[in-house]
Amino acid sequence: MLLAALAEAGVDARDAVMIGDTSFDMEMARAAGITGFGVGWGYHAPEALTASGAAFVAADFRDLGQAVARWAS
């Protein structure tokens, strides 16, 4: 699914970030070569997100915004 989205948007995996709340999201990002950011307020615990390959797990929305800004710079 992510590879199709990248192709449709004309974006390389290294220029994309996947934000998700499950270990499945992080595994999908990793399989597509995309940086995965987890959110700690979703379905799976932060530890599960990290174990599944999340580069970062945000504690709240502000934390997520700051992480994306750092990643994009």
Buried (B, 14 or more C-beta within 10 A) or exposed (E): EBEEEBEEEEEEBEEBBBBBBBBEBBBBBBEBEBBBBBBBEBEBEBEBBBEBBBBBBBEEEEBBEEBBEEEEE
